[in-house]
Amino acid sequence: MRENSPSWAAFDIRMMFQGYLERGFTAEDGDIATLTNLLGHAPRSYDDFVRETVTAWQSQPSEMALAAN
């Protein structure tokens, strides 16, 4: 990263990953409340996001099918 990025970016990414190692990825109760307030609804789980995305993609015609027409 040092060779391809500015020093500030390498430092910021290092600090971000250090935080993950020290505190983990889990949101705290206050984080969920803040995000709910910002979004106007409760955040969805990753599993729900994947299910919704799969359903949306399955309901759209594929690019290959469109190209064949």
All heavy atoms as TSV, in Angstrom:
chain	resi	resn	atom	element	x	y	z
A	1	MET	N	N	0.830	-1.184	0.000
A	1	MET	CA	C	0.000	0.000	0.000
A	1	MET	C	C	0.877	1.252	0.000
A	1	MET	O	O	0.514	2.238	-0.617
A	1	MET	CB	C	-0.919	-0.033	1.212
A	1	MET	CG	C	-1.804	1.142	1.293
A	1	MET	SD	S	-3.410	0.637	1.828
A	1	MET	CE	C	-4.287	2.099	1.475
A	2	ARG	N	N	2.002	1.181	0.683
A	2	ARG	CA	C	2.896	2.340	0.722
A	2	ARG	C	C	3.345	2.773	-0.656
A	2	ARG	O	O	3.540	3.955	-0.902
A	2	ARG	CB	C	4.133	2.004	1.546
A	2	ARG	CG	C	4.015	2.349	2.954
A	2	ARG	CD	C	5.336	2.173	3.672
A	2	ARG	NE	N	5.020	2.041	5.063
A	2	ARG	CZ	C	5.528	1.160	5.880
A	2	ARG	NH1	N	6.462	0.340	5.470
A	2	ARG	NH2	N	5.142	1.102	7.116
A	3	GLU	N	N	3.518	1.805	-1.538
A	3	GLU	CA	C	4.028	2.103	-2.877
A	3	GLU	C	C	2.973	2.711	-3.795
A	3	GLU	O	O	3.303	3.410	-4.731
A	3	GLU	CB	C	4.582	0.829	-3.509
A	3	GLU	CG	C	5.788	0.293	-2.776
A	3	GLU	CD	C	6.219	-1.054	-3.320
A	3	GLU	OE1	O	5.720	-1.458	-4.382
A	3	GLU	OE2	O	7.052	-1.698	-2.662
A	4	ASN	N	N	1.696	2.448	-3.528
A	4	ASN	CA	C	0.641	2.859	-4.457
A	4	ASN	C	C	-0.368	3.852	-3.899
A	4	ASN	O	O	-1.271	4.250	-4.616
A	4	ASN	CB	C	-0.111	1.615	-4.941
A	4	ASN	CG	C	0.797	0.650	-5.652
A	4	ASN	OD1	O	1.604	1.060	-6.474
A	4	ASN	ND2	N	0.700	-0.624	-5.337
A	5	SER	N	N	-0.251	4.221	-2.647
A	5	SER	CA	C	-1.239	5.111	-2.029
A	5	SER	C	C	-0.534	6.201	-1.239
A	5	SER	O	O	0.587	6.008	-0.770
A	5	SER	CB	C	-2.143	4.331	-1.077
A	5	SER	OG	O	-2.828	3.331	-1.768
A	6	PRO	N	N	-1.221	7.328	-1.052
A	6	PRO	CA	C	-0.634	8.367	-0.204
A	6	PRO	C	C	-0.513	7.885	1.242
A	6	PRO	O	O	-1.282	7.017	1.684
A	6	PRO	CB	C	-1.618	9.536	-0.315
A	6	PRO	CG	C	-2.842	8.999	-0.949
A	6	PRO	CD	C	-2.512	7.703	-1.597
A	7	SER	N	N	0.437	8.414	1.957
A	7	SER	CA	C	0.705	7.950	3.324
A	7	SER	C	C	-0.517	8.111	4.230
A	7	SER	O	O	-0.766	7.270	5.089
A	7	SER	CB	C	1.908	8.675	3.912
A	7	SER	OG	O	1.672	10.066	3.968
A	8	TRP	N	N	-1.292	9.172	4.031
A	8	TRP	CA	C	-2.461	9.371	4.895
A	8	TRP	C	C	-3.477	8.241	4.702
A	8	TRP	O	O	-4.129	7.818	5.644
A	8	TRP	CB	C	-3.117	10.729	4.662
A	8	TRP	CG	C	-3.658	10.925	3.282
A	8	TRP	CD1	C	-3.031	11.533	2.235
A	8	TRP	CD2	C	-4.930	10.488	2.777
A	8	TRP	NE1	N	-3.815	11.498	1.104
A	8	TRP	CE2	C	-5.001	10.864	1.420
A	8	TRP	CE3	C	-6.007	9.819	3.344
A	8	TRP	CZ2	C	-6.098	10.604	0.617
A	8	TRP	CZ3	C	-7.113	9.560	2.538
A	8	TRP	CH2	C	-7.145	9.956	1.201
A	9	ALA	N	N	-3.615	7.735	3.457
A	9	ALA	CA	C	-4.575	6.661	3.205
A	9	ALA	C	C	-4.121	5.369	3.885
A	9	ALA	O	O	-4.932	4.650	4.480
A	9	ALA	CB	C	-4.753	6.440	1.702
A	10	ALA	N	N	-2.839	5.072	3.791
A	10	ALA	CA	C	-2.313	3.873	4.444
A	10	ALA	C	C	-2.523	3.961	5.951
A	10	ALA	O	O	-2.918	2.984	6.588
A	10	ALA	CB	C	-0.833	3.700	4.106
A	11	PHE	N	N	-2.281	5.123	6.525
A	11	PHE	CA	C	-2.468	5.312	7.961
A	11	PHE	C	C	-3.934	5.125	8.337
A	11	PHE	O	O	-4.254	4.423	9.295
A	11	PHE	CB	C	-1.990	6.700	8.390
A	11	PHE	CG	C	-2.239	7.000	9.837
A	11	PHE	CD1	C	-1.408	6.485	10.823
A	11	PHE	CD2	C	-3.327	7.779	10.222
A	11	PHE	CE1	C	-1.646	6.748	12.163
A	11	PHE	CE2	C	-3.575	8.036	11.548
A	11	PHE	CZ	C	-2.734	7.527	12.526
A	12	ASP	N	N	-4.835	5.754	7.590
A	12	ASP	CA	C	-6.272	5.653	7.895
A	12	ASP	C	C	-6.760	4.212	7.828
A	12	ASP	O	O	-7.514	3.758	8.696
A	12	ASP	CB	C	-7.087	6.519	6.938
A	12	ASP	CG	C	-6.986	7.997	7.244
A	12	ASP	OD1	O	-6.355	8.368	8.257
A	12	ASP	OD2	O	-7.540	8.799	6.461
A	13	ILE	N	N	-6.335	3.479	6.814
A	13	ILE	CA	C	-6.773	2.090	6.684
A	13	ILE	C	C	-6.199	1.242	7.805
A	13	ILE	O	O	-6.876	0.394	8.373
A	13	ILE	CB	C	-6.406	1.543	5.290
A	13	ILE	CG1	C	-7.298	2.233	4.255
A	13	ILE	CG2	C	-6.553	0.035	5.224
A	13	ILE	CD1	C	-6.954	1.946	2.831
A	14	ARG	N	N	-4.936	1.490	8.141
A	14	ARG	CA	C	-4.330	0.764	9.260
A	14	ARG	C	C	-5.100	1.007	10.547
A	14	ARG	O	O	-5.391	0.088	11.308
A	14	ARG	CB	C	-2.873	1.183	9.439
A	14	ARG	CG	C	-2.199	0.475	10.574
A	14	ARG	CD	C	-0.736	0.944	10.706
A	14	ARG	NE	N	-0.224	0.640	12.006
A	14	ARG	CZ	C	-0.373	1.389	13.092
A	14	ARG	NH1	N	-1.031	2.524	13.038
A	14	ARG	NH2	N	0.126	1.031	14.247
A	15	MET	N	N	-5.462	2.259	10.808
A	15	MET	CA	C	-6.213	2.590	12.024
A	15	MET	C	C	-7.601	1.949	12.004
A	15	MET	O	O	-8.097	1.496	13.028
A	15	MET	CB	C	-6.320	4.107	12.179
A	15	MET	CG	C	-4.977	4.788	12.401
A	15	MET	SD	S	-4.047	4.134	13.803
A	15	MET	CE	C	-5.085	4.627	15.147
A	16	MET	N	N	-8.235	1.921	10.833
A	16	MET	CA	C	-9.561	1.311	10.720
A	16	MET	C	C	-9.493	-0.172	11.069
A	16	MET	O	O	-10.279	-0.662	11.888
A	16	MET	CB	C	-10.101	1.493	9.303
A	16	MET	CG	C	-11.444	0.844	9.063
A	16	MET	SD	S	-12.044	1.045	7.376
A	16	MET	CE	C	-10.861	0.063	6.464
A	17	PHE	N	N	-8.538	-0.881	10.489
A	17	PHE	CA	C	-8.433	-2.309	10.767
A	17	PHE	C	C	-7.973	-2.582	12.191
A	17	PHE	O	O	-8.375	-3.573	12.793
A	17	PHE	CB	C	-7.531	-2.998	9.745
A	17	PHE	CG	C	-8.250	-3.266	8.455
A	17	PHE	CD1	C	-8.009	-2.487	7.338
A	17	PHE	CD2	C	-9.194	-4.271	8.359
A	17	PHE	CE1	C	-8.677	-2.709	6.154
A	17	PHE	CE2	C	-9.882	-4.504	7.184
A	17	PHE	CZ	C	-9.623	-3.717	6.074
A	18	GLN	N	N	-7.178	-1.699	12.747
A	18	GLN	CA	C	-6.796	-1.854	14.156
A	18	GLN	C	C	-8.034	-1.753	15.036
A	18	GLN	O	O	-8.203	-2.509	15.991
A	18	GLN	CB	C	-5.773	-0.797	14.555
A	18	GLN	CG	C	-5.301	-0.939	15.985
A	18	GLN	CD	C	-4.215	0.080	16.334
A	18	GLN	OE1	O	-3.581	0.651	15.451
A	18	GLN	NE2	N	-4.025	0.295	17.609
A	19	GLY	N	N	-8.919	-0.824	14.724
A	19	GLY	CA	C	-10.174	-0.706	15.463
A	19	GLY	C	C	-11.017	-1.961	15.363
A	19	GLY	O	O	-11.623	-2.397	16.346
A	20	TYR	N	N	-11.069	-2.564	14.169
A	20	TYR	CA	C	-11.813	-3.817	14.013
A	20	TYR	C	C	-11.220	-4.906	14.902
A	20	TYR	O	O	-11.955	-5.676	15.523
A	20	TYR	CB	C	-11.804	-4.290	12.566
A	20	TYR	CG	C	-12.551	-3.413	11.601
A	20	TYR	CD1	C	-12.184	-3.370	10.268
A	20	TYR	CD2	C	-13.633	-2.634	11.995
A	20	TYR	CE1	C	-12.871	-2.576	9.352
A	20	TYR	CE2	C	-14.315	-1.841	11.105
A	20	TYR	CZ	C	-13.935	-1.821	9.776
A	20	TYR	OH	O	-14.608	-1.047	8.884
A	21	LEU	N	N	-9.902	-4.986	14.923
A	21	LEU	CA	C	-9.256	-6.010	15.747
A	21	LEU	C	C	-9.527	-5.791	17.228
A	21	LEU	O	O	-9.738	-6.733	17.978
A	21	LEU	CB	C	-7.747	-6.016	15.490
A	21	LEU	CG	C	-7.306	-6.581	14.146
A	21	LEU	CD1	C	-5.810	-6.351	13.949
A	21	LEU	CD2	C	-7.629	-8.059	14.061
A	22	GLU	N	N	-9.519	-4.532	17.661
A	22	GLU	CA	C	-9.686	-4.231	19.084
A	22	GLU	C	C	-11.136	-4.282	19.540
A	22	GLU	O	O	-11.429	-4.691	20.655
A	22	GLU	CB	C	-9.105	-2.844	19.391
A	22	GLU	CG	C	-7.599	-2.789	19.251
A	22	GLU	CD	C	-7.050	-1.376	19.370
A	22	GLU	OE1	O	-7.847	-0.413	19.522
A	22	GLU	OE2	O	-5.824	-1.234	19.281
A	23	ARG	N	N	-12.071	-3.837	18.687
A	23	ARG	CA	C	-13.466	-3.701	19.110
A	23	ARG	C	C	-14.434	-4.588	18.340
A	23	ARG	O	O	-15.600	-4.679	18.685
A	23	ARG	CB	C	-13.895	-2.243	18.976
A	23	ARG	CG	C	-13.134	-1.298	19.904
A	23	ARG	CD	C	-13.567	0.133	19.744
A	23	ARG	NE	N	-13.283	0.679	18.430
A	23	ARG	CZ	C	-12.100	1.148	18.020
A	23	ARG	NH1	N	-11.069	1.109	18.815
A	23	ARG	NH2	N	-11.944	1.658	16.817
A	24	GLY	N	N	-13.987	-5.186	17.272
A	24	GLY	CA	C	-14.850	-6.048	16.476
A	24	GLY	C	C	-15.759	-5.252	15.551
A	24	GLY	O	O	-15.671	-4.032	15.442
A	25	PHE	N	N	-16.654	-5.962	14.888
A	25	PHE	CA	C	-17.553	-5.362	13.904
A	25	PHE	C	C	-18.966	-5.149	14.440
A	25	PHE	O	O	-19.812	-4.641	13.743
A	25	PHE	CB	C	-17.651	-6.270	12.669
A	25	PHE	CG	C	-16.411	-6.308	11.843
A	25	PHE	CD1	C	-15.499	-7.330	11.987
A	25	PHE	CD2	C	-16.156	-5.329	10.910
A	25	PHE	CE1	C	-14.362	-7.385	11.212
A	25	PHE	CE2	C	-15.025	-5.366	10.128
A	25	PHE	CZ	C	-14.114	-6.397	10.279
A	26	THR	N	N	-19.246	-5.585	15.642
A	26	THR	CA	C	-20.601	-5.569	16.161
A	26	THR	C	C	-21.046	-4.160	16.541
A	26	THR	O	O	-20.340	-3.445	17.234
A	26	THR	CB	C	-20.702	-6.485	17.398
A	26	THR	OG1	O	-20.235	-7.773	17.035
A	26	THR	CG2	C	-22.113	-6.576	17.905
A	27	ALA	N	N	-22.223	-3.801	16.085
A	27	ALA	CA	C	-22.793	-2.505	16.445
A	27	ALA	C	C	-23.316	-2.555	17.873
A	27	ALA	O	O	-23.760	-3.598	18.358
A	27	ALA	CB	C	-23.938	-2.159	15.493
A	28	GLU	N	N	-23.260	-1.417	18.543
A	28	GLU	CA	C	-23.813	-1.304	19.891
A	28	GLU	C	C	-25.230	-0.768	19.795
A	28	GLU	O	O	-25.660	-0.267	18.752
A	28	GLU	CB	C	-22.932	-0.384	20.722
A	28	GLU	CG	C	-21.520	-0.928	20.905
A	28	GLU	CD	C	-20.605	0.031	21.646
A	28	GLU	OE1	O	-21.044	1.152	21.985
A	28	GLU	OE2	O	-19.446	-0.341	21.867
A	29	ASP	N	N	-25.985	-0.851	20.884
A	29	ASP	CA	C	-27.384	-0.402	20.884
A	29	ASP	C	C	-27.522	1.039	20.397
A	29	ASP	O	O	-28.422	1.348	19.628
A	29	ASP	CB	C	-27.989	-0.540	22.277
A	29	ASP	CG	C	-28.172	-1.994	22.681
A	29	ASP	OD1	O	-28.201	-2.862	21.786
A	29	ASP	OD2	O	-28.277	-2.262	23.884
A	30	GLY	N	N	-26.654	1.910	20.824
A	30	GLY	CA	C	-26.717	3.306	20.401
A	30	GLY	C	C	-26.491	3.462	18.909
A	30	GLY	O	O	-27.077	4.336	18.270
A	31	ASP	N	N	-25.645	2.606	18.336
A	31	ASP	CA	C	-25.400	2.648	16.893
A	31	ASP	C	C	-26.661	2.297	16.115
A	31	ASP	O	O	-26.985	2.936	15.117
A	31	ASP	CB	C	-24.277	1.679	16.506
A	31	ASP	CG	C	-22.956	2.003	17.169
A	31	ASP	OD1	O	-22.690	3.188	17.429
A	31	ASP	OD2	O	-22.181	1.059	17.422
A	32	ILE	N	N	-27.357	1.272	16.567
A	32	ILE	CA	C	-28.594	0.847	15.897
A	32	ILE	C	C	-29.642	1.949	15.976
A	32	ILE	O	O	-30.327	2.242	14.993
A	32	ILE	CB	C	-29.130	-0.462	16.504
A	32	ILE	CG1	C	-28.096	-1.587	16.385
A	32	ILE	CG2	C	-30.457	-0.864	15.883
A	32	ILE	CD1	C	-27.735	-1.968	14.968
A	33	ALA	N	N	-29.766	2.583	17.121
A	33	ALA	CA	C	-30.742	3.673	17.281
A	33	ALA	C	C	-30.400	4.841	16.366
A	33	ALA	O	O	-31.292	5.419	15.722
A	33	ALA	CB	C	-30.783	4.128	18.732
A	34	THR	N	N	-29.133	5.192	16.273
A	34	THR	CA	C	-28.706	6.287	15.400
A	34	THR	C	C	-28.995	5.957	13.949
A	34	THR	O	O	-29.528	6.781	13.200
A	34	THR	CB	C	-27.205	6.580	15.590
A	34	THR	OG1	O	-26.980	6.977	16.943
A	34	THR	CG2	C	-26.729	7.665	14.652
A	35	LEU	N	N	-28.656	4.748	13.526
A	35	LEU	CA	C	-28.889	4.346	12.148
A	35	LEU	C	C	-30.376	4.294	11.827
A	35	LEU	O	O	-30.809	4.732	10.760
A	35	LEU	CB	C	-28.237	2.994	11.878
A	35	LEU	CG	C	-28.201	2.527	10.432
A	35	LEU	CD1	C	-27.562	3.558	9.511
A	35	LEU	CD2	C	-27.468	1.213	10.325
A	36	THR	N	N	-31.178	3.799	12.753
A	36	THR	CA	C	-32.626	3.767	12.565
A	36	THR	C	C	-33.172	5.180	12.378
A	36	THR	O	O	-33.999	5.431	11.496
A	36	THR	CB	C	-33.304	3.079	13.767
A	36	THR	OG1	O	-32.838	1.736	13.842
A	36	THR	CG2	C	-34.816	3.080	13.627
A	37	ASN	N	N	-32.681	6.112	13.176
A	37	ASN	CA	C	-33.098	7.512	13.064
A	37	ASN	C	C	-32.700	8.091	11.708
A	37	ASN	O	O	-33.490	8.787	11.062
A	37	ASN	CB	C	-32.496	8.322	14.208
A	37	ASN	CG	C	-33.022	9.723	14.253
A	37	ASN	OD1	O	-34.201	9.964	14.028
A	37	ASN	ND2	N	-32.141	10.666	14.534
A	38	LEU	N	N	-31.496	7.816	11.260
A	38	LEU	CA	C	-31.024	8.347	9.975
A	38	LEU	C	C	-31.784	7.751	8.792
A	38	LEU	O	O	-32.129	8.458	7.844
A	38	LEU	CB	C	-29.529	8.060	9.806
A	38	LEU	CG	C	-28.581	8.872	10.670
A	38	LEU	CD1	C	-27.171	8.304	10.591
A	38	LEU	CD2	C	-28.587	10.326	10.244
A	39	LEU	N	N	-32.048	6.445	8.850
A	39	LEU	CA	C	-32.728	5.772	7.743
A	39	LEU	C	C	-34.235	5.998	7.727
A	39	LEU	O	O	-34.870	5.911	6.688
A	39	LEU	CB	C	-32.480	4.257	7.823
A	39	LEU	CG	C	-31.063	3.767	7.580
A	39	LEU	CD1	C	-30.961	2.278	7.886
A	39	LEU	CD2	C	-30.631	4.062	6.154
A	40	GLY	N	N	-34.790	6.240	8.915
A	40	GLY	CA	C	-36.241	6.348	9.028
A	40	GLY	C	C	-36.899	4.997	9.229
A	40	GLY	O	O	-38.115	4.886	9.226
A	41	HIS	N	N	-36.112	3.949	9.349
A	41	HIS	CA	C	-36.601	2.593	9.631
A	41	HIS	C	C	-35.427	1.788	10.179
A	41	HIS	O	O	-34.274	2.176	10.037
A	41	HIS	CB	C	-37.169	1.921	8.375
A	41	HIS	CG	C	-36.188	1.847	7.236
A	41	HIS	ND1	N	-35.216	0.870	7.146
A	41	HIS	CD2	C	-36.010	2.647	6.157
A	41	HIS	CE1	C	-34.493	1.066	6.052
A	41	HIS	NE2	N	-34.960	2.150	5.438
A	42	ALA	N	N	-35.733	0.667	10.784
A	42	ALA	CA	C	-34.677	-0.175	11.346
A	42	ALA	C	C	-33.811	-0.743	10.222
A	42	ALA	O	O	-34.331	-1.050	9.140
A	42	ALA	CB	C	-35.286	-1.309	12.154
A	43	PRO	N	N	-32.526	-0.869	10.440
A	43	PRO	CA	C	-31.682	-1.475	9.405
A	43	PRO	C	C	-32.027	-2.944	9.227
A	43	PRO	O	O	-32.476	-3.609	10.162
A	43	PRO	CB	C	-30.261	-1.306	9.956
A	43	PRO	CG	C	-30.408	-1.101	11.417
A	43	PRO	CD	C	-31.758	-0.494	11.628
A	44	ARG	N	N	-31.858	-3.442	8.018
A	44	ARG	CA	C	-32.142	-4.850	7.766
A	44	ARG	C	C	-30.865	-5.672	7.956
A	44	ARG	O	O	-29.760	-5.154	7.900
A	44	ARG	CB	C	-32.703	-5.041	6.373
A	44	ARG	CG	C	-31.767	-4.602	5.271
A	44	ARG	CD	C	-32.449	-4.645	3.948
A	44	ARG	NE	N	-31.595	-3.942	2.987
A	44	ARG	CZ	C	-31.833	-3.879	1.717
A	44	ARG	NH1	N	-32.908	-4.439	1.224
A	44	ARG	NH2	N	-31.022	-3.236	0.910
A	45	SER	N	N	-31.060	-6.942	8.127
A	45	SER	CA	C	-29.913	-7.832	8.301
A	45	SER	C	C	-29.276	-8.100	6.937
A	45	SER	O	O	-29.894	-7.917	5.879
A	45	SER	CB	C	-30.348	-9.153	8.928
A	45	SER	OG	O	-31.116	-9.897	7.990
A	46	TYR	N	N	-28.049	-8.584	6.968
A	46	TYR	CA	C	-27.375	-8.949	5.718
A	46	TYR	C	C	-28.129	-10.071	5.019
A	46	TYR	O	O	-28.296	-10.049	3.793
A	46	TYR	CB	C	-25.926	-9.361	6.004
A	46	TYR	CG	C	-25.182	-9.725	4.750
A	46	TYR	CD1	C	-24.768	-8.736	3.861
A	46	TYR	CD2	C	-24.912	-11.047	4.437
A	46	TYR	CE1	C	-24.100	-9.057	2.697
A	46	TYR	CE2	C	-24.240	-11.380	3.271
A	46	TYR	CZ	C	-23.829	-10.383	2.409
A	46	TYR	OH	O	-23.171	-10.709	1.251
A	47	ASP	N	N	-28.619	-11.042	5.793
A	47	ASP	CA	C	-29.385	-12.146	5.202
A	47	ASP	C	C	-30.624	-11.631	4.473
A	47	ASP	O	O	-30.947	-12.099	3.373
A	47	ASP	CB	C	-29.796	-13.156	6.269
A	47	ASP	CG	C	-28.625	-13.966	6.797
A	47	ASP	OD1	O	-27.578	-14.039	6.115
A	47	ASP	OD2	O	-28.746	-14.518	7.904
A	48	ASP	N	N	-31.333	-10.667	5.082
A	48	ASP	CA	C	-32.512	-10.084	4.426
A	48	ASP	C	C	-32.112	-9.360	3.144
A	48	ASP	O	O	-32.795	-9.451	2.123
A	48	ASP	CB	C	-33.240	-9.129	5.364
A	48	ASP	CG	C	-33.962	-9.841	6.488
A	48	ASP	OD1	O	-34.188	-11.066	6.377
A	48	ASP	OD2	O	-34.294	-9.168	7.486
A	49	PHE	N	N	-31.005	-8.618	3.186
A	49	PHE	CA	C	-30.508	-7.923	2.000
A	49	PHE	C	C	-30.234	-8.913	0.870
A	49	PHE	O	O	-30.634	-8.699	-0.272
A	49	PHE	CB	C	-29.231	-7.140	2.340
A	49	PHE	CG	C	-28.457	-6.719	1.125
A	49	PHE	CD1	C	-28.876	-5.664	0.352
A	49	PHE	CD2	C	-27.308	-7.408	0.766
A	49	PHE	CE1	C	-28.168	-5.285	-0.791
A	49	PHE	CE2	C	-26.591	-7.038	-0.356
A	49	PHE	CZ	C	-27.022	-5.980	-1.136
A	50	VAL	N	N	-29.568	-10.017	1.191
A	50	VAL	CA	C	-29.245	-11.020	0.168
A	50	VAL	C	C	-30.519	-11.609	-0.420
A	50	VAL	O	O	-30.663	-11.707	-1.648
A	50	VAL	CB	C	-28.337	-12.124	0.750
A	50	VAL	CG1	C	-28.202	-13.286	-0.219
A	50	VAL	CG2	C	-26.966	-11.556	1.110
A	51	ARG	N	N	-31.475	-11.975	0.433
A	51	ARG	CA	C	-32.735	-12.546	-0.067
A	51	ARG	C	C	-33.458	-11.565	-0.986
A	51	ARG	O	O	-33.957	-11.936	-2.051
A	51	ARG	CB	C	-33.649	-12.934	1.091
A	51	ARG	CG	C	-33.319	-14.278	1.718
A	51	ARG	CD	C	-34.449	-14.813	2.543
A	51	ARG	NE	N	-34.454	-14.897	3.958
A	51	ARG	CZ	C	-33.541	-14.599	4.874
A	51	ARG	NH1	N	-32.446	-14.090	4.548
A	51	ARG	NH2	N	-33.695	-14.789	6.142
A	52	GLU	N	N	-33.540	-10.297	-0.564
A	52	GLU	CA	C	-34.222	-9.283	-1.375
A	52	GLU	C	C	-33.504	-9.066	-2.706
A	52	GLU	O	O	-34.146	-8.910	-3.752
A	52	GLU	CB	C	-34.308	-7.973	-0.602
A	52	GLU	CG	C	-35.235	-8.035	0.592
A	52	GLU	CD	C	-35.081	-6.831	1.515
A	52	GLU	OE1	O	-34.521	-5.807	1.103
A	52	GLU	OE2	O	-35.528	-6.933	2.675
A	53	THR	N	N	-32.187	-9.070	-2.680
A	53	THR	CA	C	-31.415	-8.863	-3.902
A	53	THR	C	C	-31.575	-10.034	-4.863
A	53	THR	O	O	-31.771	-9.843	-6.068
A	53	THR	CB	C	-29.930	-8.632	-3.565
A	53	THR	OG1	O	-29.831	-7.500	-2.691
A	53	THR	CG2	C	-29.109	-8.373	-4.808
A	54	VAL	N	N	-31.522	-11.249	-4.346
A	54	VAL	CA	C	-31.715	-12.437	-5.186
A	54	VAL	C	C	-33.096	-12.393	-5.837
A	54	VAL	O	O	-33.237	-12.632	-7.043
A	54	VAL	CB	C	-31.521	-13.732	-4.374
A	54	VAL	CG1	C	-32.028	-14.952	-5.131
A	54	VAL	CG2	C	-30.059	-13.902	-3.992
A	55	THR	N	N	-34.109	-12.072	-5.065
A	55	THR	CA	C	-35.467	-11.989	-5.600
A	55	THR	C	C	-35.558	-10.930	-6.695
A	55	THR	O	O	-36.151	-11.165	-7.753
A	55	THR	CB	C	-36.472	-11.686	-4.478
A	55	THR	OG1	O	-36.401	-12.738	-3.509
A	55	THR	CG2	C	-37.887	-11.567	-5.006
A	56	ALA	N	N	-34.957	-9.774	-6.455
A	56	ALA	CA	C	-34.994	-8.700	-7.451
A	56	ALA	C	C	-34.262	-9.102	-8.722
A	56	ALA	O	O	-34.749	-8.856	-9.834
A	56	ALA	CB	C	-34.370	-7.431	-6.866
A	57	TRP	N	N	-33.118	-9.748	-8.586
A	57	TRP	CA	C	-32.358	-10.176	-9.761
A	57	TRP	C	C	-33.093	-11.264	-10.525
A	57	TRP	O	O	-33.049	-11.299	-11.754
A	57	TRP	CB	C	-30.981	-10.654	-9.357
A	57	TRP	CG	C	-30.046	-9.540	-8.972
A	57	TRP	CD1	C	-30.272	-8.193	-9.039
A	57	TRP	CD2	C	-28.738	-9.685	-8.434
A	57	TRP	NE1	N	-29.185	-7.511	-8.576
A	57	TRP	CE2	C	-28.225	-8.385	-8.201
A	57	TRP	CE3	C	-27.953	-10.782	-8.111
A	57	TRP	CZ2	C	-26.970	-8.162	-7.679
A	57	TRP	CZ3	C	-26.688	-10.557	-7.600
A	57	TRP	CH2	C	-26.198	-9.264	-7.390
A	58	GLN	N	N	-33.754	-12.159	-9.807
A	58	GLN	CA	C	-34.481	-13.235	-10.485
A	58	GLN	C	C	-35.692	-12.717	-11.242
A	58	GLN	O	O	-36.130	-13.329	-12.208
A	58	GLN	CB	C	-34.902	-14.305	-9.480
A	58	GLN	CG	C	-33.737	-15.119	-8.975
A	58	GLN	CD	C	-34.134	-16.078	-7.874
A	58	GLN	OE1	O	-35.140	-15.906	-7.196
A	58	GLN	NE2	N	-33.317	-17.098	-7.667
A	59	SER	N	N	-36.244	-11.605	-10.834
A	59	SER	CA	C	-37.435	-11.068	-11.491
A	59	SER	C	C	-37.090	-10.227	-12.718
A	59	SER	O	O	-37.970	-9.857	-13.468
A	59	SER	CB	C	-38.248	-10.228	-10.505
A	59	SER	OG	O	-37.550	-9.052	-10.155
A	60	GLN	N	N	-35.800	-9.955	-12.925
A	60	GLN	CA	C	-35.377	-9.176	-14.089
A	60	GLN	C	C	-34.877	-10.121	-15.171
A	60	GLN	O	O	-34.220	-11.119	-14.881
A	60	GLN	CB	C	-34.256	-8.218	-13.708
A	60	GLN	CG	C	-34.642	-7.181	-12.706
A	60	GLN	CD	C	-33.455	-6.335	-12.266
A	60	GLN	OE1	O	-32.350	-6.529	-12.719
A	60	GLN	NE2	N	-33.707	-5.389	-11.404
A	61	PRO	N	N	-35.165	-9.802	-16.437
A	61	PRO	CA	C	-34.633	-10.645	-17.501
A	61	PRO	C	C	-33.101	-10.535	-17.534
A	61	PRO	O	O	-32.553	-9.478	-17.259
A	61	PRO	CB	C	-35.256	-10.069	-18.773
A	61	PRO	CG	C	-35.799	-8.749	-18.406
A	61	PRO	CD	C	-35.969	-8.716	-16.916
A	62	SER	N	N	-32.448	-11.635	-17.828
A	62	SER	CA	C	-30.990	-11.608	-17.867
A	62	SER	C	C	-30.491	-10.838	-19.070
A	62	SER	O	O	-31.172	-10.720	-20.094
A	62	SER	CB	C	-30.430	-13.029	-17.885
A	62	SER	OG	O	-30.643	-13.599	-19.159
A	63	GLU	N	N	-29.268	-10.328	-18.997
A	63	GLU	CA	C	-28.671	-9.609	-20.111
A	63	GLU	C	C	-28.479	-10.526	-21.304
A	63	GLU	O	O	-28.618	-10.107	-22.447
A	63	GLU	CB	C	-27.343	-8.998	-19.680
A	63	GLU	CG	C	-27.507	-7.852	-18.696
A	63	GLU	CD	C	-26.167	-7.236	-18.314
A	63	GLU	OE1	O	-25.216	-7.313	-19.117
A	63	GLU	OE2	O	-26.090	-6.667	-17.219
A	64	MET	N	N	-28.165	-11.795	-21.043
A	64	MET	CA	C	-27.966	-12.745	-22.150
A	64	MET	C	C	-29.276	-12.981	-22.890
A	64	MET	O	O	-29.304	-13.057	-24.121
A	64	MET	CB	C	-27.394	-14.051	-21.630
A	64	MET	CG	C	-25.965	-13.919	-21.121
A	64	MET	SD	S	-25.272	-15.478	-20.591
A	64	MET	CE	C	-24.978	-16.230	-22.184
A	65	ALA	N	N	-30.383	-13.078	-22.162
A	65	ALA	CA	C	-31.681	-13.291	-22.805
A	65	ALA	C	C	-32.056	-12.066	-23.624
A	65	ALA	O	O	-32.602	-12.191	-24.725
A	65	ALA	CB	C	-32.747	-13.588	-21.754
A	66	LEU	N	N	-31.758	-10.883	-23.103
A	66	LEU	CA	C	-32.054	-9.662	-23.852
A	66	LEU	C	C	-31.211	-9.571	-25.113
A	66	LEU	O	O	-31.682	-9.138	-26.158
A	66	LEU	CB	C	-31.825	-8.430	-22.962
A	66	LEU	CG	C	-32.793	-8.258	-21.791
A	66	LEU	CD1	C	-32.347	-7.096	-20.918
A	66	LEU	CD2	C	-34.198	-8.041	-22.291
A	67	ALA	N	N	-29.944	-9.970	-25.031
A	67	ALA	CA	C	-29.051	-9.917	-26.188
A	67	ALA	C	C	-29.472	-10.902	-27.270
A	67	ALA	O	O	-29.249	-10.665	-28.450
A	67	ALA	CB	C	-27.619	-10.181	-25.737
A	68	ALA	N	N	-30.079	-12.016	-26.864
A	68	ALA	CA	C	-30.488	-13.036	-27.837
A	68	ALA	C	C	-31.687	-12.577	-28.661
A	68	ALA	O	O	-31.932	-13.084	-29.747
A	68	ALA	CB	C	-30.822	-14.333	-27.120
A	69	ASN	N	N	-32.443	-11.629	-28.128
A	69	ASN	CA	C	-33.649	-11.162	-28.841
A	69	ASN	C	C	-33.328	-10.150	-29.841
A	69	ASN	O	O	-32.941	-9.436	-30.326
A	69	ASN	CB	C	-34.687	-10.641	-27.865
A	69	ASN	CG	C	-35.254	-11.755	-27.003
A	69	ASN	OD1	O	-35.324	-12.882	-27.450
A	69	ASN	ND2	N	-35.622	-11.442	-25.784
